[in-house]
């Protein structure tokens, strides 16, 4: 990367980049890592982890050029953080189950925020602070709700969340008779409520939607194959015909 970023002899494309232009590639590579994991393809995972590591190296090299930090500093920082956040492994604290570990982790993160503020460094404020805006919307909703829950802003029963979902569906139904933009806004509220229900069921909404996407792709592929066996394509078929094939694919699963 140092060679690629060397003026005159390096790569013109790499030299043109900065943190902002590389950030989308960093996100893309992280998604490709997740995709390899979802497919259970360890050979591809090895390759994708290398691509993701390259993103870390790229950002570190650009920071080094500004005399801010280098790759070694990144490694040292995460090593220090891991030791600090695992006093039950590297210190004398005790945590015998995952819930206790999470409690320790949250306690230490809160102390880190206090120290950051005391040192004069800008620190995020408020109960919902610290959730990156660039996260996928479902994941960010989950994290915002979890933070609100820690200060008592939450339902205690998933059925209460389900009632909220029904309420949001009713508001969408009412809005459909009027302004389409208003109806779209209500759909956002419904999605947020659905994330809340997933959280109460200890499920990750991003993972759930990925699974449903895969299921849709699988069943639609079955429709296409069944139609192809009849010498037809989806556009040449009726909705009733495709719906029947969908139900067949669903029954097989």
FENCORGI-V49448 format. One record per residue. N is the residue number from 1. PSI is psi in radians with two decimals (* if undefined). OMEGA is omega in radians with two decimals (999 if undefined). Layout:
N/PSI/OMEGA ; N/PSI/OMEGA
This chain:
1/-0.62/3.07 ; 2/-0.72/3.12 ; 3/-0.72/-3.14 ; 4/-0.50/-3.09 ; 5/0.14/3.14 ; 6/2.13/-3.14 ; 7/2.55/3.09 ; 8/-0.77/-3.09 ; 9/-0.18/-3.10 ; 10/-2.93/-3.12 ; 11/2.17/-3.13 ; 12/-0.69/-3.12 ; 13/-0.86/-3.12 ; 14/-0.66/-3.13 ; 15/-0.45/-3.09 ; 16/-0.28/-3.00 ; 17/2.74/2.99 ; 18/-3.09/-3.08 ; 19/-0.74/-3.07 ; 20/-0.69/-3.09 ; 21/-0.45/-3.13 ; 22/-0.43/-3.08 ; 23/-0.76/3.13 ; 24/-0.61/3.10 ; 25/-0.62/3.11 ; 26/-0.78/3.10 ; 27/-0.75/-3.12 ; 28/-0.76/-3.13 ; 29/-0.63/3.10 ; 30/-0.69/3.10 ; 31/-0.64/-3.13 ; 32/-0.56/3.01 ; 33/-0.83/-3.14 ; 34/-0.64/-3.14 ; 35/-0.74/3.12 ; 36/-0.67/3.10 ; 37/-0.77/-3.13 ; 38/-0.59/3.14 ; 39/-0.12/-3.13 ; 40/0.46/-3.08 ; 41/1.63/-3.07 ; 42/-0.56/3.10 ; 43/-0.75/3.11 ; 44/-0.62/3.11 ; 45/-0.72/3.10 ; 46/-0.79/-3.12 ; 47/-0.77/-3.10 ; 48/-0.59/3.08 ; 49/-0.61/3.06 ; 50/-0.74/3.11 ; 51/-0.67/3.13 ; 52/-0.69/3.09 ; 53/-0.65/3.10 ; 54/-0.66/3.12 ; 55/-0.72/3.10 ; 56/-0.80/3.14 ; 57/-0.72/-3.11 ; 58/-0.88/3.14 ; 59/-0.73/-3.13 ; 60/-0.68/3.13 ; 61/-0.74/3.13 ; 62/-0.65/3.10 ; 63/-0.67/3.12 ; 64/-0.63/3.12 ; 65/-0.41/3.10 ; 66/0.19/-3.11 ; 67/0.61/3.13 ; 68/-0.98/3.08 ; 69/2.95/3.09 ; 70/-3.08/-3.08 ; 71/-0.69/3.11 ; 72/-0.69/3.11 ; 73/-0.65/3.12 ; 74/-0.80/-3.14 ; 75/-0.76/-3.14 ; 76/-0.69/-3.12 ; 77/-0.77/-3.11 ; 78/-0.56/3.08 ; 79/-0.81/3.12 ; 80/-0.74/-3.12 ; 81/-0.74/-3.14 ; 82/-0.71/3.11 ; 83/-0.77/-3.13 ; 84/-0.66/-3.06 ; 85/0.03/3.08 ; 86/1.02/3.14 ; 87/-0.32/3.09 ; 88/-0.19/3.08 ; 89/-0.79/-3.05 ; 90/-0.08/-3.13 ; 91/-2.68/-3.05 ; 92/0.17/3.08 ; 93/2.84/-3.12 ; 94/2.39/3.07 ; 95/1.91/-3.00 ; 96/-0.02/3.12 ; 97/2.87/-3.09 ; 98/-0.60/-3.13 ; 99/-0.72/3.12 ; 100/-0.67/3.10 ; 101/-0.77/3.13 ; 102/-0.68/3.10 ; 103/-0.76/3.08 ; 104/-0.78/-3.12 ; 105/-0.82/-3.13 ; 106/-0.69/3.12 ; 107/-0.78/-3.12 ; 108/-0.68/3.09 ; 109/-0.68/3.11 ; 110/-0.72/3.10 ; 111/-0.67/3.12 ; 112/-0.69/3.11 ; 113/-0.70/3.10 ; 114/-0.76/3.13 ; 115/-0.66/3.12 ; 116/-0.76/3.13 ; 117/-0.71/-3.12 ; 118/-0.51/-3.12 ; 119/-0.08/-3.14 ; 120/-0.07/3.10 ; 121/2.53/-3.14 ; 122/2.24/3.14 ; 123/2.46/3.10 ; 124/2.46/-3.10 ; 125/2.75/3.12 ; 126/2.75/-3.07 ; 127/-0.47/-3.09 ; 128/0.12/-3.07 ; 129/2.67/3.01 ; 130/0.12/3.10 ; 131/1.96/-3.05 ; 132/2.36/-3.14 ; 133/-0.49/-3.06 ; 134/-0.05/3.10 ; 135/2.67/2.98 ; 136/2.51/-3.00 ; 137/-0.70/-3.14 ; 138/-0.76/-3.14 ; 139/-0.70/-3.14 ; 140/-0.68/3.08 ; 141/-0.75/3.12 ; 142/-0.79/-3.10 ; 143/-0.67/3.09 ; 144/-0.77/-3.14 ; 145/-0.69/3.13 ; 146/-0.71/3.12 ; 147/-0.72/3.12 ; 148/-0.63/-3.13 ; 149/-0.60/-3.10 ; 150/-0.39/3.12 ; 151/0.29/3.02 ; 152/0.04/3.14 ; 153/1.47/-3.04 ; 154/2.78/2.97 ; 155/2.69/3.13 ; 156/-0.14/-3.04 ; 157/2.20/3.11 ; 158/-0.43/3.11 ; 159/-0.52/3.08 ; 160/-0.64/3.08 ; 161/-0.69/3.11 ; 162/-0.67/3.08 ; 163/-0.64/3.09 ; 164/-0.69/3.10 ; 165/-0.76/3.10 ; 166/-0.67/3.11 ; 167/-0.77/3.14 ; 168/-0.66/3.10 ; 169/-0.71/3.09 ; 170/-0.68/3.13 ; 171/-0.61/3.07 ; 172/-0.77/-3.13 ; 173/-0.75/3.10 ; 174/-0.70/-3.07 ; 175/-0.43/-3.13 ; 176/-0.40/3.13 ; 177/-0.09/-3.10 ; 178/-2.02/-3.03 ; 179/2.15/3.14 ; 180/-0.61/3.13 ; 181/-0.69/3.10 ; 182/-0.71/3.11 ; 183/-0.71/3.13 ; 184/-0.70/3.09 ; 185/-0.71/3.13 ; 186/-0.54/3.08 ; 187/-0.67/3.06 ; 188/-0.73/3.10 ; 189/-0.66/3.13 ; 190/-0.76/3.12 ; 191/-0.72/3.13 ; 192/-0.72/3.12 ; 193/-0.65/3.11 ; 194/-0.68/3.06 ; 195/-0.71/-3.14 ; 196/-0.71/3.13 ; 197/-0.72/3.10 ; 198/-0.72/3.14 ; 199/-0.73/3.14 ; 200/-0.37/3.09 ; 201/0.19/3.11 ; 202/0.67/3.12 ; 203/2.59/3.11 ; 204/2.05/-3.06 ; 205/-0.59/3.11 ; 206/-0.76/3.11 ; 207/-0.73/3.14 ; 208/-0.74/-3.12 ; 209/-0.62/3.06 ; 210/-0.74/3.13 ; 211/-0.72/3.13 ; 212/-0.67/3.06 ; 213/-0.80/-3.14 ; 214/-0.69/3.12 ; 215/-0.74/3.12 ; 216/-0.80/3.13 ; 217/-0.75/-3.10 ; 218/-0.81/-3.10 ; 219/-0.63/3.12 ; 220/-0.62/3.07 ; 221/-0.63/3.10 ; 222/-0.66/3.08 ; 223/-0.83/-3.12 ; 224/-0.72/-3.14 ; 225/-0.73/3.14 ; 226/-0.71/3.12 ; 227/-0.67/3.12 ; 228/-0.63/3.11 ; 229/-0.40/3.10 ; 230/0.08/-3.13 ; 231/0.49/-3.08 ; 232/2.84/3.02 ; 233/2.80/-3.12 ; 234/-0.70/-3.09 ; 235/-0.27/3.12 ; 236/0.09/-3.06 ; 237/2.83/3.09 ; 238/2.80/3.10 ; 239/-0.68/3.13 ; 240/-0.72/-3.14 ; 241/-0.79/-3.14 ; 242/-0.63/3.13 ; 243/-0.67/3.11 ; 244/-0.72/3.11 ; 245/-0.61/3.08 ; 246/-0.81/3.13 ; 247/-0.60/3.07 ; 248/-0.78/3.12 ; 249/-0.68/3.12 ; 250/-0.72/-3.14 ; 251/-0.66/3.11 ; 252/-0.69/3.12 ; 253/*/999
